[in-house]
Amino acid sequence: MNEDAGRGVRPKRADARRNKETLLNAAAAIFVTSGVEAPIRDIAARAGVGTATIYRHFPTRADLIIAVYRHQVEALAQAGPAFLAAGATPHAALGRWIDLFVDFLVTKQGLAAVLQSDDPCFDPLHSYFLERLEPVCAQLLDAAAGSGEIRSGPDAYELMRGVGGLCAGAGNSPRYDARRLAQLLIAGLRRPQ
């Protein structure tokens, strides 16, 4: 029996879920180019909906920001196991996941001020980020160490902080490539042949 049916709550239709995902993806893209204070009408235009549709799903800008952040963290959390299942090697899966992690971090630089604001609604996001992503990174590291591709012992939190530090230096310099530096870091984990 469907759990929602017992409470009288209908599950979301597939098209409603797709519409919400389209809104979140549009908002994420606009946030990257124009910041989190971008006009809602720009997000609506990119998603192909009216502004009322956005406010129906996300009554406040903070609700939208939180939903975008959580949506992208979930996508990153799901990517790790998928890369392991489909990847040529665990080290390759780790490298692909770190590439996505870099993309996530670099595009979140504009959110830093909002996430560090005095608004308490943003407080749980960092804990959520760590709770969802640290185990995924640990799973990838353990798989790569278990296969003998990397030395055992790298700590997921430490690696994520290291990659985060590399991404913090990205800024707007075309000469600074955080992804390339993260790839060098991952290559450095390899066990000597």
Steps between C-alpha positions, in 0.01 A plus 500: 500500500626849416599686818360826365164337423446424869543866588285630217800659325534427133850440363618756248427419139800432279439821303484704821834353611651579158365856516652553843833358379488733199444794735791394723735455203397837354552672835841336542611619156378855565664504845835412339483779244308771689519411869230397744339845486417457129144596410249218537367591154840398353474159665140464385595589143783248495270230640221592257244571774336800661630658819187381684611141437831568673330664798254210523793259545732737687317777691823683590838550336658317795276198427624500140866537597475214751317278250761564228785426740341180632409385148858537384641330810264207439610473137863495611426239769329273246777542243769332715340154516393529136859573394622202702244273335575622147864607527795321352682508836428636849779759453332617177166522685666706773649733239165548325328571832767750603448678165129537585588606853728772361223621269261510795743695719609748236140583408410543867753778560220754441288334767770534765376836630141379520593171666708686758234763567318546828189336357453181708318319218841445332673363812425129440633499142867446584417205726274359231781538245742304721245235603414422137838539328763384749375137496495503118857624484601241762334223296694607189829521693442159661421341164813649340715389797338155500585456133862590574490809277568748780669484836261426783444768755386818325220652707185608312451818705863596456485440124178699466650789698813488284299513179289777653816698569610459140159621381503802730796636308320482166352850500474646152854432385513319166846372594370313806339163426364343818394185314853441365647550848247259653586244231867534596404441862305184409783378278732546798297249701598222260712221640847500340530234232 
